Amino acid sequence: MEAYDIAIVGGGAAGCFAAAMVMERWPGVRLAILERAGSPLQKVRISGGGRCNLTHACYDARELVGFYPRGGKELLGPFTRFGPGQVEDWFDSQGVRVKTEGDGRVFPLTDRSATVVEALLGASVGRGAALRLHCGVQGMEQGESGWIIDTSTGKLETRKVLVATGGSARMWELLGGLGHRLVEPVPSLFTFLVRDTRLEGLAGLSIPRVVLRIPDARLESAGPLLITHQGLSGPGVLWLSAWGARWLAQSGYSCLLVMDASGMGSEQATRKGLRGTWAGHERKELGNLPCFGIPKRLWRTLLGPEWVDRTPGSIGSKGEQAIVDALRRVELAVVGKSTHKEEFVTAGGVALGEVDFRTMESKRCPGLYLAGEVLDIDGLTGGFNFQAAWTTAYLAALGMCLQKEH
Ligand SMILES: Cc1cc2nc3c(=O)[nH]c(=O)nc-3n(C[C@H](O)[C@H](O)[C@H](O)COP(=O)(O)OP(=O)(O)OC[C@H]3O[C@@H](n4cnc5c(N)ncnc54)[C@H](O)[C@@H]3O)c2cc1C
């Protein structure tokens, strides 16, 4: 039987990063990456629309954890040890120059995810890690001096094992069988399916800022809104899908969504905004005076037949109030979810109490480590999910190296 010091199950973001970290620190280590697919790092390749948004330029750990609906509390310590700054430094040391976009997302300067893939493989396989492809792990059991791993290509022996299999249901089942508590997986980071005649023919249009609420879930977000062929997308929608992931799954992805299309947050501010736009145009038709960057067609629909042909000078304070109310309370029925193509993740996985966050070692099974999306950790869109994968992989690598004598 082949024997290793470390076997890493899953050649994805966390698995390959951990391998690179170990290879840097433990010369001569016998390490194998066991990957079920025919090539490693498949998600990294397609990530960020092929550009790979590898982290987020948020260097304060306290602020950073606010972007994680699940796992924020546990990641505070880890992020102070290995946060976005260290990730950027590491990639830079591998020749990957990065750039930060206006919204804080960090990409390789090349705008090609292949740059990131090459760096990860160079620092792991290039330094002697064995990469076994088409090698799906089917079982694991504790042996006398480590673990016996049962793979689709045969059994192997290893002293330590890192499980970094992302959102693989089969692996969760296996980890559950080893005594780990699991949190039921549900999707996060998705867009909303909305059937509403008012949105028909508006696909592709956007509003610079709206406030969105799901009153029943007591959730509220704000940001730009994009109207899609099937419903709504944009940062505010993704935020709600992440923070409300579990609630929305329970509701069957069917709920009332209330939009403040003015995006102003308060009635007074909406009124002020309307008056500002209308000033000097008292005789112009309201339908031709769209406010708050709302596309004209949608603006006219939201005003409704009662107001669209009237003028600001003719509606009086009651009319103004009616328009304020109409804009601030646009009720939409969410009837399902759709995939956000740039990024989607799974909320749920191995419960965080099952892991020692100093080393990422399982509290149930000594010698077994966990990193990445296999854990009940997920972040908002913007590079936060890779950051959690790099950080937990780094800690796991260090944990496994520290214990190399044992
Ligand atoms: C389309 C898309 C775009 C994304 N873009 C971004 C982005 O730009 N920025 C960002 O921060 N996040 C992004 N994400 C999220 C990010 O990809 C994940 O959070 C991240 O890949 C998780 O890393 P991981 O190593 O835990 O899992 P993965 O990268 O999914 O790796 C898990 C690996 O384990 C393997 N595996 C599973 N089961 C077994 C088994 N039994 N035996 C052997 N191998 C197995 C899988 O084949 C896979 O290679 C995106 C996600 C998607 C779907």
Ligand as a Chemical Component Dictionary entry (heavy atoms), coordinates in Angstrom:
data_LIG
# 
_chem_comp.id                   LIG 
_chem_comp.type                 NON-POLYMER 
_chem_comp.pdbx_formal_charge   0 
_chem_comp.three_letter_code    LIG 
# 
loop_
_chem_comp_atom.comp_id 
_chem_comp_atom.atom_id 
_chem_comp_atom.alt_atom_id 
_chem_comp_atom.type_symbol 
_chem_comp_atom.charge 
_chem_comp_atom.model_Cartn_x 
_chem_comp_atom.model_Cartn_y 
_chem_comp_atom.model_Cartn_z 
_chem_comp_atom.pdbx_ordinal 
LIG C1  C1  C 0 -19.132 29.677 -10.675 1  
LIG C2  C2  C 0 -18.447 29.999 -9.376  2  
LIG C3  C3  C 0 -17.655 31.127 -9.307  3  
LIG C4  C4  C 0 -17.015 31.466 -8.087  4  
LIG N1  N1  N 0 -16.252 32.597 -8.041  5  
LIG C5  C5  C 0 -15.670 32.962 -6.873  6  
LIG C6  C6  C 0 -14.836 34.117 -6.783  7  
LIG O1  O1  O 0 -14.555 34.780 -7.788  8  
LIG N2  N2  N 0 -14.342 34.476 -5.557  9  
LIG C7  C7  C 0 -14.597 33.727 -4.432  10 
LIG O2  O2  O 0 -14.121 34.088 -3.346  11 
LIG N3  N3  N 0 -15.332 32.584 -4.488  12 
LIG C8  C8  C 0 -15.855 32.191 -5.681  13 
LIG N4  N4  N 0 -16.617 31.052 -5.733  14 
LIG C9  C9  C 0 -16.711 30.210 -4.520  15 
LIG C10 C10 C 0 -15.432 29.383 -4.423  16 
LIG O3  O3  O 0 -15.200 28.741 -5.665  17 
LIG C11 C11 C 0 -15.523 28.335 -3.317  18 
LIG O4  O4  O 0 -15.846 28.992 -2.114  19 
LIG C12 C12 C 0 -14.195 27.621 -3.163  20 
LIG O5  O5  O 0 -13.837 26.965 -4.364  21 
LIG C13 C13 C 0 -14.233 26.595 -2.039  22 
LIG O6  O6  O 0 -12.998 25.922 -2.013  23 
LIG P1  P1  P 0 -12.892 24.385 -1.540  24 
LIG O7  O7  O 0 -11.481 23.995 -1.779  25 
LIG O8  O8  O 0 -13.466 24.267 -0.206  26 
LIG O9  O9  O 0 -13.845 23.602 -2.530  27 
LIG P2  P2  P 0 -13.662 23.345 -4.089  28 
LIG O10 O10 O 0 -12.842 24.419 -4.700  29 
LIG O11 O11 O 0 -15.028 23.103 -4.599  30 
LIG O12 O12 O 0 -12.803 22.010 -4.152  31 
LIG C14 C14 C 0 -13.282 20.774 -3.710  32 
LIG C15 C15 C 0 -12.598 19.695 -4.520  33 
LIG O13 O13 O 0 -12.830 18.419 -3.919  34 
LIG C16 C16 C 0 -13.055 17.477 -4.940  35 
LIG N5  N5  N 0 -13.782 16.348 -4.351  36 
LIG C17 C17 C 0 -15.041 16.322 -3.891  37 
LIG N6  N6  N 0 -15.330 15.113 -3.388  38 
LIG C18 C18 C 0 -14.226 14.364 -3.520  39 
LIG C19 C19 C 0 -13.898 13.009 -3.183  40 
LIG N7  N7  N 0 -14.777 12.206 -2.598  41 
LIG N8  N8  N 0 -12.649 12.556 -3.460  42 
LIG C20 C20 C 0 -11.737 13.354 -4.047  43 
LIG N9  N9  N 0 -11.994 14.652 -4.386  44 
LIG C21 C21 C 0 -13.224 15.137 -4.130  45 
LIG C22 C22 C 0 -13.822 18.265 -5.985  46 
LIG O14 O14 O 0 -13.753 17.642 -7.256  47 
LIG C23 C23 C 0 -13.094 19.608 -5.945  48 
LIG O15 O15 O 0 -12.003 19.651 -6.823  49 
LIG C24 C24 C 0 -17.222 30.669 -6.937  50 
LIG C25 C25 C 0 -18.029 29.526 -7.024  51 
LIG C26 C26 C 0 -18.624 29.178 -8.225  52 
LIG C27 C27 C 0 -19.473 27.957 -8.295  53 
# 
loop_
_chem_comp_bond.comp_id 
_chem_comp_bond.atom_id_1 
_chem_comp_bond.atom_id_2 
_chem_comp_bond.value_order 
_chem_comp_bond.pdbx_ordinal 
LIG C1  C2  SING 1  
LIG C2  C3  SING 2  
LIG C2  C26 DOUB 3  
LIG C3  C4  DOUB 4  
LIG C4  N1  SING 5  
LIG C4  C24 SING 6  
LIG N1  C5  DOUB 7  
LIG C5  C6  SING 8  
LIG C5  C8  SING 9  
LIG C6  O1  DOUB 10 
LIG C6  N2  SING 11 
LIG N2  C7  SING 12 
LIG C7  O2  DOUB 13 
LIG C7  N3  SING 14 
LIG N3  C8  DOUB 15 
LIG C8  N4  SING 16 
LIG N4  C9  SING 17 
LIG N4  C24 SING 18 
LIG C9  C10 SING 19 
LIG C10 O3  SING 20 
LIG C10 C11 SING 21 
LIG C11 O4  SING 22 
LIG C11 C12 SING 23 
LIG C12 O5  SING 24 
LIG C12 C13 SING 25 
LIG C13 O6  SING 26 
LIG O6  P1  SING 27 
LIG P1  O7  DOUB 28 
LIG P1  O8  SING 29 
LIG P1  O9  SING 30 
LIG O9  P2  SING 31 
LIG P2  O10 DOUB 32 
LIG P2  O11 SING 33 
LIG P2  O12 SING 34 
LIG O12 C14 SING 35 
LIG C14 C15 SING 36 
LIG C15 O13 SING 37 
LIG C15 C23 SING 38 
LIG O13 C16 SING 39 
LIG C16 N5  SING 40 
LIG C16 C22 SING 41 
LIG N5  C17 SING 42 
LIG N5  C21 SING 43 
LIG C17 N6  DOUB 44 
LIG N6  C18 SING 45 
LIG C18 C19 SING 46 
LIG C18 C21 DOUB 47 
LIG C19 N7  SING 48 
LIG C19 N8  DOUB 49 
LIG N8  C20 SING 50 
LIG C20 N9  DOUB 51 
LIG N9  C21 SING 52 
LIG C22 O14 SING 53 
LIG C22 C23 SING 54 
LIG C23 O15 SING 55 
LIG C24 C25 DOUB 56 
LIG C25 C26 SING 57 
LIG C26 C27 SING 58 
# 
